[in-house]
C-alpha cells in the first residue's frame, strides 16, 4: 500500500470516508467489500488518535453490566468471540485473574454471578473459581494478605494500531484508495453534502473530490468537521491514561484485574508486546484533543492502585518505559460520573452524509455495517454485502496476523540478522523494512509508535535503536542525513510530550 498523490485520486467516488481510526477503517473495509468505489482520508497518520491509544482490549466490558448496558455487553462479547475466530494472532485470548480478598470488594458470589452472565452472553464458558493456592500458583505476584482466591475469566487483547492498518491494507488490496496526512473539509451544494476538498498536509496542494456519500468517522472530532451540517451529538471527551513497565519490573504471567482501593473503579495489568501494560483512568478531557497525556494526578492514582495489588513490586511512575493517554469520543448523556456515560455509538444523517461517533473498539464491524445501512437509505448501492469473515482464512501466527500472507512471507525470508528481536521487544528489522516499503510511512513516529510499538515498549522510546533504524530509512525511503535528523527531532518531541515518564 503506497500513499497516492492527490493528482492520482479519482475525481469522484461512491463513498468518501473521513477518519482513519478503527471506525473509519471498518467502514472502509465493509464498503469496499460491497463493490463501491471508496476513498479513505486521514488528516494525520492512520490510527494516530484514539485507535492507537486504547487499552488494547477486545472485551465486553464487565463494568457495563453493573450500569445496565446489557445490549452493548452482549453485542461486545459476541464480537469478541467472532474476532478471536477470524483474526487469530491479531486478536488473542487473554485470561484474567481477579483476586478476591476478605478485606475489600468485590465479593466472590457477586463476581461469579456477573461472570456467569458474561459467559452466557458470549455463548462460551470461560470463568471459574480458583482457591488461594491455585490463584497464587497461576499468578505469584498477587498480594497474599487476606487472599481468599480469584475469579478466572477470559477476554482478548490486540494491537489496536495494527488492527486498523490490517483493515486498511486489505481494503486497498481489494480496490479501495486510502491517503493519510490529508485534511478534508466538506463541500456542499443546494441538495446537501456533495464531496470534499482535500489538502495534502505532507506535500502541499488541494483538490476537490466529488462523492455520492460522505461518512464522518472522525471520532472525538466528529462535531468539529469543517463544513459539516448540524446534527452531530454533543460529545464528552474522556481521557484514559496508561503506564508501560518492563516485564522485569513487574513479572506478570498473565492478566490481572482488580478494583482500585480509592474509588472501586476496575483497573488491570497484563503482558503486551513484550512489556506490561497497566491502566486505566476515565476523566473529562478539556485539553487539546490531538495531544493528550496523563496528568500527574492520574499517574499518582495509577501508582496507588498498582502498589495496593503488587506490594512486593513497589514501582513508581518515573520507572515506567512509557506513558500514553487516549481520548474516548463518548456521547454526553448527562451523567455526573464519567464512567457511567454510555459507550454506545451515535449515528446521524444529513443529505449526502452519515456521521458516526462513540462506540467501542470491539464492535467496530457492527458499527460499520450500521453506517452503510444508513448510507444505503440515500444510496441503495452502498448497502453492505453479506457478512463474511473479517480476513481470509489464515494461520494464527503473529507475522501473518499483523502483515498478511505476503508480508509474513517476505519477513520470514529476510536475512537472519534482520529477523533477530530488537532488544526485549518482539519486533525485528525485517518488520520495519516491510512497513517502510508497503505501509505509507511518512515519518519516524509512524514507524515507531504505530506500525510497530517500539516507542512504547523500548527504553527511552527506542533511542538505542536509532542507528539500524536510520540506516533502514535511508535505504528504503531515500532519506538523507538532514531528513533523518529532522525526523529524529520530530519524534523525540512527540515522545517527550506524550509518552515520556515523569521525572523522579
C-alpha positions in Angstrom: 0.0 0.0 0.0 1.7 3.2 -1.2 0.4 6.7 -0.4 -1.0 8.2 -3.6 -0.6 11.8 -4.6 -3.7 14.0 -4.8 -3.3 14.0 -8.6 -3.6 10.2 -8.6 -7.0 10.2 -6.9 -10.2 9.8 -9.0 -12.4 12.8 -9.4 -15.4 11.1 -7.9 -16.2 8.2 -5.5 -19.3 6.4 -4.4 -18.2 6.9 -0.8 -15.6 9.1 0.9 -14.8 8.1 4.5 -13.2 10.8 6.6 -11.2 9.4 9.5 -8.6 6.6 9.6 -9.2 5.2 13.1 -10.9 1.9 13.8 -14.4 3.1 12.9 -13.3 4.6 9.6 -11.2 1.6 8.7 -14.1 -0.7 9.4 -16.5 1.3 7.2 -13.8 1.5 4.5 -13.3 -2.3 4.6 -17.0 -3.1 4.5 -17.8 -0.6 1.8 -15.1 -1.9 -0.5 -16.5 -5.4 0.0 -19.9 -4.2 -1.2 -18.3 -3.3 -4.5 -18.3 0.5 -4.0 -15.6 2.8 -5.2 -14.3 4.2 -1.8 -11.7 6.7 -0.7 -10.5 6.9 2.9 -8.9 10.1 4.1 -7.0 10.7 7.3 -5.7 14.1 8.5 -2.8 12.6 10.4 -1.4 9.1 10.3 -3.7 6.0 10.3 -4.8 5.2 13.9 -2.9 8.2 15.2 -5.7 9.3 17.5 -7.7 7.1 20.0 -7.3 4.0 17.9 -3.6 3.7 18.8 -4.1 4.8 22.4 -6.8 2.4 23.7 -6.4 -0.2 26.4 -5.8 -2.8 23.6 -8.6 -4.9 25.0 -11.2 -6.7 22.9 -13.9 -7.2 25.5 -17.5 -7.0 26.5 -16.9 -4.7 29.4 -17.8 -6.3 32.7 -18.5 -3.0 34.3 -21.1 -2.2 31.7 -23.3 -5.0 33.2 -23.3 -3.1 36.5 -24.6 0.1 34.8 -27.3 -1.9 32.9 -25.8 -1.6 29.4 -26.9 -5.2 28.6 -27.3 -4.9 24.8 -23.8 -3.3 24.5 -22.2 -6.0 26.6 -23.9 -8.8 24.7 -23.0 -7.4 21.4 -19.4 -6.8 22.5 -18.8 -10.3 23.8 -20.2 -11.9 20.7 -18.0 -9.7 18.5 -15.1 -10.6 20.7 -15.7 -14.3 20.0 -16.0 -13.6 16.3 -12.8 -11.6 16.2 -11.0 -14.5 18.1 -12.1 -16.8 15.3 -11.5 -14.6 12.3 -8.3 -12.7 13.3 -6.2 -15.3 15.2 -2.9 -13.9 16.2 -4.0 -10.3 15.9 -6.8 -10.7 18.4 -5.7 -13.2 21.0 -7.3 -14.8 24.1 -6.4 -13.0 27.3 -7.1 -15.0 30.5 -7.6 -12.7 33.6 -7.4 -13.4 37.3 -9.4 -11.2 39.6 -8.2 -11.7 43.1 -10.9 -11.8 45.9 -9.9 -10.5 49.3 -11.6 -10.7 52.7 -10.9 -7.0 53.4 -12.2 -5.4 50.2 -14.6 -5.8 47.4 -15.6 -7.4 45.2 -17.1 -10.5 46.8 -16.9 -13.9 45.3 -20.5 -14.6 44.8 -21.3 -11.3 43.1 -18.4 -11.8 40.7 -19.5 -15.4 40.0 -23.0 -14.3 39.1 -21.7 -11.5 36.9 -19.2 -13.7 35.1 -21.8 -16.5 34.5 -23.9 -13.9 32.8 -20.9 -12.7 30.9 -20.2 -16.2 29.7 -23.8 -16.8 28.8 -23.9 -13.7 26.6 -20.8 -14.9 24.7 -22.1 -18.5 24.4 -18.9 -19.9 26.0 -18.0 -20.9 29.5 -14.6 -19.3 30.4 -15.0 -18.3 34.1 -14.1 -20.4 37.1 -13.2 -20.0 40.8 -9.6 -20.6 42.0 -8.7 -21.1 45.6 -6.0 -19.0 47.1 -3.2 -21.6 46.4 -4.3 -22.1 42.9 -4.6 -18.3 42.3 -1.0 -17.8 43.6 0.3 -20.7 41.5 -1.2 -19.1 38.4 0.0 -15.5 39.3 2.6 -15.4 42.1 2.8 -11.6 42.2 -0.7 -11.2 43.7 -0.9 -9.6 47.2 -1.2 -12.6 49.6 -2.6 -10.9 52.7 -6.2 -11.9 53.2 -6.4 -13.5 49.7 -9.5 -15.8 49.6 -9.0 -16.9 45.9 -9.6 -15.4 42.5 -12.1 -15.5 39.7 -10.6 -16.7 36.4 -12.3 -15.3 33.2 -11.3 -14.6 29.6 -11.4 -11.6 27.3 -9.0 -10.8 24.5 -6.2 -8.4 23.5 -4.9 -6.8 20.3 -2.5 -4.3 18.9 -5.1 -1.6 18.1 -3.0 0.3 15.6 -2.1 -2.9 13.7 -5.7 -4.0 13.6 -6.6 -0.6 11.9 -3.6 -1.0 9.5 -4.6 -4.5 8.6 -8.2 -3.4 7.7 -6.9 -0.5 5.6 -4.2 -2.5 3.8 -6.7 -5.3 3.0 -9.3 -2.8 1.7 -6.7 -1.2 -0.6 -5.6 -4.6 -1.9 -9.3 -5.2 -2.7 -9.6 -2.0 -4.7 -10.1 0.9 -2.2 -8.0 4.0 -2.1 -6.5 5.4 1.2 -4.5 8.5 1.9 -3.0 9.7 5.2 -1.8 13.2 6.2 -4.6 14.7 4.2 -7.1 17.1 5.7 -10.7 17.1 4.4 -13.5 19.7 4.6 -17.0 19.0 3.3 -18.2 20.5 0.0 -21.9 21.3 0.0 -24.4 22.2 -2.8 -28.1 23.0 -2.6 -29.0 19.4 -2.0 -26.5 18.7 0.8 -23.0 17.3 1.0 -21.5 16.8 -2.5 -17.9 15.8 -1.8 -14.8 17.0 -0.1 -11.9 19.4 -0.6 -8.6 17.7 0.3 -5.4 19.4 1.4 -2.2 17.4 1.3 -0.6 18.1 4.7 2.7 16.4 3.7 3.2 17.5 0.2 1.0 20.6 -0.3 -1.7 21.2 -2.8 -5.5 21.0 -2.7 -8.0 19.1 -4.8 -11.8 18.8 -4.9 -13.3 15.3 -4.9 -17.0 14.5 -5.7 -18.8 11.9 -3.7 -22.2 10.3 -3.8 -22.0 10.0 0.0 -19.5 11.0 2.7 -19.0 9.4 6.1 -17.8 11.5 9.1 -15.9 9.0 11.2 -13.6 11.4 12.9 -14.2 10.2 16.4 -13.6 12.9 19.1 -13.5 15.5 16.3 -16.9 14.4 14.9 -18.7 17.6 16.0 -15.8 19.8 14.6 -15.6 18.6 11.0 -15.1 21.6 8.7 -18.2 22.3 6.6 -20.4 19.8 8.3 -24.2 20.4 8.6 -25.7 20.4 12.1 -26.8 17.1 13.6 -23.7 15.8 15.4 -24.3 14.9 19.1 -22.7 16.7 21.9 -19.5 14.8 22.8 -17.9 14.4 26.2 -14.3 13.5 25.5 -13.0 11.2 28.2 -9.3 10.5 28.8 -7.9 7.1 29.6 -4.2 7.0 30.7 -1.8 4.1 30.9 1.7 3.1 32.0 4.0 0.5 30.5 6.6 -1.2 32.5 9.2 -3.8 31.6 8.5 -7.4 32.3 11.5 -7.5 34.6 10.0 -4.7 36.7 6.6 -6.4 37.0 6.9 -10.1 36.1 3.3 -10.9 35.4 2.5 -14.3 33.9 -0.9 -13.2 32.8 -3.6 -10.5 33.1 -4.8 -9.3 36.5 -7.8 -7.1 37.1 -8.9 -5.6 40.4 -10.8 -2.7 41.9 -8.9 0.5 42.7 -8.8 0.9 46.5 -9.7 4.6 46.3 -12.9 4.5 44.3 -13.6 0.9 43.3 -13.0 1.5 39.6 -11.7 -1.5 37.6 -8.0 -1.4 36.7 -5.8 -4.0 35.1 -2.3 -5.0 34.1 -1.2 -7.6 31.6 1.7 -8.6 29.3 1.6 -6.9 26.0 4.1 -6.7 23.2 7.0 -7.7 25.5 6.1 -5.2 28.2 3.4 -4.9 30.9 0.5 -2.5 30.1 -1.3 -1.0 33.1 -4.4 1.2 33.2 -6.7 3.0 33.1 -8.4 6.2 34.1 -11.7 7.8 32.9 -11.7 11.5 33.2 -13.1 14.5 31.4 -10.6 15.8 28.9 -10.7 19.5 28.4 -7.3 20.0 26.7 -6.0 19.6 23.2 -7.6 16.5 21.5 -4.5 15.9 19.5 -2.0 15.9 22.3 -3.5 14.0 25.3 -1.1 12.9 28.0 -1.5 11.6 31.6 -1.6 14.2 34.3 0.4 14.0 37.5 -2.8 13.3 39.4 -3.7 10.4 37.1 -0.2 8.8 37.4 -0.4 9.1 41.2 -3.8 7.4 41.1 -2.5 4.6 38.9 0.6 4.0 41.1 -1.6 3.9 44.2 -3.7 1.1 42.6 -0.6 -0.8 41.4 1.1 -0.7 44.8 -2.1 -1.9 46.5 -2.2 -5.0 44.4 1.5 -5.7 44.0 3.2 -4.6 47.2 6.3 -6.7 46.5 6.9 -4.6 43.4 6.7 -1.0 44.6 7.1 0.7 41.3 6.9 4.5 40.7 5.7 6.3 37.6 9.2 7.6 36.7 10.4 4.0 36.4 8.0 3.3 33.5 9.1 2.6 30.0 6.4 5.0 28.7 3.0 6.5 29.3 0.2 7.2 26.9 -3.3 8.6 27.0 -6.3 8.3 24.6 -9.4 10.3 24.3 -12.7 8.4 24.1 -15.4 10.0 21.9 -18.2 9.4 24.4 -21.6 10.9 23.7 -22.7 13.2 26.5 -25.5 11.7 28.4 -25.7 14.0 31.5 -24.1 11.6 34.0 -22.1 13.1 36.8 -19.7 10.2 36.8 -17.7 9.9 33.6 -17.6 6.1 33.9 -21.4 6.0 33.9 -21.7 7.5 30.5 -22.9 5.0 27.8 -20.3 3.6 25.4 -23.0 3.1 22.7 -22.2 4.6 19.3 -24.3 7.5 17.9 -25.3 7.8 14.2 -26.8 10.8 12.5 -27.6 11.7 8.8 -28.0 14.6 6.5 -28.4 14.7 2.7 -25.2 13.2 1.4 -23.7 12.5 4.8 -23.7 9.8 7.6 -22.0 10.7 10.8 -20.8 8.2 13.4 -19.0 8.5 16.7 -18.8 6.9 20.1 -18.8 3.1 20.3 -16.1 0.6 21.2 -13.0 -0.9 19.5 -14.6 -4.4 19.9 -17.8 -3.6 18.0 -16.2 -1.7 15.0 -17.7 -4.1 12.5 -21.2 -3.9 13.7 -20.9 -0.1 13.7 -19.5 -0.2 10.1 -22.4 -2.2 8.8 -24.9 0.1 10.6 -23.3 3.1 8.9 -23.6 1.5 5.4 -27.2 0.6 6.1 -27.8 4.3 6.9 -25.9 5.4 3.8 -27.9 2.9 1.6 -31.2 4.7 2.6 -29.9 7.5 0.4 -27.7 5.5 -2.0 -29.0 1.9 -2.2 -25.8 0.7 -4.0 -23.9 1.2 -0.7 -25.8 -1.5 1.2 -23.3 -3.8 2.8 -22.6 -7.2 1.3 -23.5 -10.3 3.2 -21.3 -10.8 6.3 -18.1 -12.7 5.6 -15.1 -13.4 7.7 -13.0 -10.4 8.6 -9.8 -11.8 7.0 -9.3 -14.6 4.6 -8.5 -17.9 6.4 -5.0 -17.7 7.8 -2.6 -19.2 10.2 -2.7 -17.7 13.6 0.9 -16.8 13.8 2.0 -13.3 14.8 3.5 -12.2 11.4 0.6 -13.4 9.2 -1.9 -11.9 11.5 -0.1 -8.5 11.5 1.1 -8.3 7.9 -0.9 -10.7 5.9 0.5 -13.7 3.9 2.7 -11.6 1.6 4.2 -9.6 4.5 4.8 -12.7 6.6 6.5 -14.5 3.7 8.8 -11.5 3.0 9.7 -11.0 6.6 10.3 -14.8 7.0 12.6 -14.8 4.0 14.8 -11.9 5.3 18.4 -12.5 6.3 18.7 -13.9 9.8 20.3 -10.8 11.1 17.1 -8.8 10.2 14.9 -11.3 11.9 16.5 -11.1 15.4 14.5 -9.4 18.1 15.3 -5.7 18.7 16.1 -5.6 22.4 13.5 -7.1 24.6 10.7 -6.5 22.1 9.0 -8.9 19.7 10.0 -6.7 16.7 12.7 -7.1 14.1 14.3 -5.0 11.4 12.6 -7.1 8.7 9.2 -5.9 10.0 10.3 -2.3 9.8 11.6 -2.9 6.3 8.2 -4.2 5.2 6.4 -1.3 6.9 8.6 1.2 5.2 8.0 -0.3 1.8 4.3 -1.1 2.0 2.5 0.8 4.7 2.6 4.5 3.8 5.2 5.6 6.4 5.9 9.3 6.1 7.5 10.0 9.5 9.6 8.2 12.1 6.8 8.4 14.6 4.6 6.5 12.1 7.1 3.6 12.2 7.9 3.6 16.0 4.5 4.4 17.5 2.0 2.7 15.2 3.4 0.4 12.5 5.4 -1.1 15.4 5.2 -0.1 19.1 8.9 0.2 19.7 8.5 3.7 21.0 6.3 2.4 23.9 8.0 -0.8 24.9 11.7 0.2 24.5 13.7 2.3 27.0 13.6 6.0 26.1 11.4 5.4 23.1 13.9 3.1 21.3 16.7 5.6 21.3 19.3 2.9 21.4 18.0 1.5 18.1 18.4 4.7 16.1 21.5 3.6 14.2 20.0 0.5 12.5 16.6 2.1 12.0 18.2 5.2 10.5 20.2 3.1 8.0 17.0 1.3 7.0 15.1 4.6 6.5 17.9 5.9 4.3 18.0 2.8 2.2 14.2 2.2 1.8 12.9 5.8 1.8 15.9 7.6 0.5 16.2 10.0 3.4 19.4 11.9 3.5 21.2 12.9 6.8 19.3 16.2 7.1 15.9 14.5 6.7 16.9 11.8 9.2 18.0 14.3 11.8 14.8 16.3 11.3 12.7 13.1 11.8 14.6 12.2 14.9 13.9 15.7 16.4 10.2 15.4 15.5 9.9 12.0 17.0 11.8 13.0 20.2 9.5 16.0 20.6 6.4 13.8 20.3 7.8 11.2 22.6 8.8 13.7 25.3 5.4 15.5 25.0 3.1 12.5 25.1 5.0 9.4 26.2 7.9 10.1 28.5 7.6 9.1 32.1 7.7 11.9 34.6 11.0 12.9 36.2 11.8 11.3 39.6 
